[in-house]
Amino acid sequence: MPQSNSRIKILKNVTLLLFAVILVRLFFIQIVEHDAYLAKADEQHTLEKTITARRGEIYMMDGDEPVAVVLNQTRYQIVIDPTVTEKEDAKKVLETYAKEYKTADLDEVYGTENLRYAIIAKDVPRELAEEIAEADIPAIWLKKTNRRVYPEGEFASGLLGFVNDEGKGQYGVEGSLNEQLSGKDGLLKTTADVNKVALSIGNDNIKVPAEDGKNIILSIDRRLERRIEELALEAIDNTIATNASVLVMDPNTSKVLAMANLPNYNPDKYTEVANVDSFLNYTLEVPYEPASVCKTFTYSAAIEEGVMSPETTYFNKHFETIDGWQINNASKNDFLYGNVDMRRAFNWSLNTGSIHALKLLGGNPDSINQQGREKLYDYFYNKFHLGQFTGIELYEAAGLIQDPNEGWGRDSVYANMTFGQNLSITMLQTATAFSAAVNGGVWRTPSVVEGIYEDGEIKPFIKTEPVIEETILSEQTSATMRELLISNRSNIKRPGYDMGGKTGTGEVVREGAYTENFAELIGSYVGFIATEGELPKYVIMVKMWGEGKDVVASDAMDLFNSVSDYMINYYKIKPKE
């Protein structure tokens, strides 16, 4: 009997101990850990998801009307919660409706511990999404998304860029203006049942509303861009060149009207592009040595400084020896030997002529000096803004203008710079500087964005970079340069019009040195169109090249002529009466 009482006493004590443990645990759950358990309960009954912002579309101008060239197309993602969705149901949905849109391995998804959210298919078309919804399969969710669409295929791809699988803009307008185009995603939190089906949705449940991206209107003339691309392809077919870029701008506003890069690629199939260089916009992302087109800037500097005029003469012996290097003219005709004036030197693109202009900037017609180098640097870099960012709204490269006083062989470096070698600049920098040389002397920040398209209206686009407008040359210097450029095309006149321009055949640097025996050359041409006696209406720059190809300036000039002929008719530029 005492032994039985002892057992009852032990059992009683154990029971009291267990009860005490339960009480203590309840105390911790209800009092100490109350908030944590409440949060877990809320989590199980709360649906939280991202509200994807609508990406802004991209427009070009077609006359006075904006026309969309990049659109959004509604697509859907199939989303599951592996802790709620039956694996067989998920498998059935994929195999029946979305096999080709599958993005995840179900074994891997269901084998991942604590995974509560998984996208198992992307880019599902609306019609298939509707069929899935009608099938009413438990715990399968459809998330609405936007897929980027380029309805005109390869058209202007080097300018537009593309959007990757993560929804981020890459290259071109899509990349450089990604922040404005993408907007800001929102967040939705609402009470849900055990199957994660929302029980109530309303404005009160939205923690952060989505801010849709801006619709961007480019200043690009859609019809002009398309025709220029066609002409550039024809030019490639008719020459040894494999690539061509064409830039058209209004020299009086620095607004870009065309920015073509050939060959193009299809932004909808960017993953199939073999070489990433195909994504580059060569008009502003790839600096190069444009050669003799830069004589326009050297002559402008010397004329503006009052040390030279078109009638100034010098003795041309077909070459100059500077810092032990012999610099030759491309043209060595007998009739050019001896005293020639600067007009003839310009028309025949004599390197000795631009070198003489550099000497005159230094105040010594017999040699190059520090003063001349510093003067040329001031004009090239500070006034014409060569070798630095222009401030356009797109990705661009800066390039390089050599320091006038540091490094070996500064005199020979600067002698070569006078005719566009030993420097590195972009087509956009060149065309913008050329515009300043012919528009009366005003350099303006270039622009490719016309505005924001909102509610059927074009509204201002706020640039992040400062807009510069500064007079760098006198009207007289600009008028002199126009006359020189027009005389340079005296053998290609069009009655009633003023058309001036400058050629450039540049050597190419490979692995730190110029290719031997001119094995690779780049042909460039920059010029303007105007009614005779009036200021230029348009500036056109052309660049043609090919790896291992000796493309010359005349190839680029032929394409310039084709583009300018089309533009005169397209824009109905009237000749002088």
Summary of the structure (lengths in Angstrom):
residues: 577
radius of gyration: 34.1
end to end distance: 135.6
largest distance: 140.8
contacts: 1923
relative contact order: 0.11
helix: 38%
strand: 27%
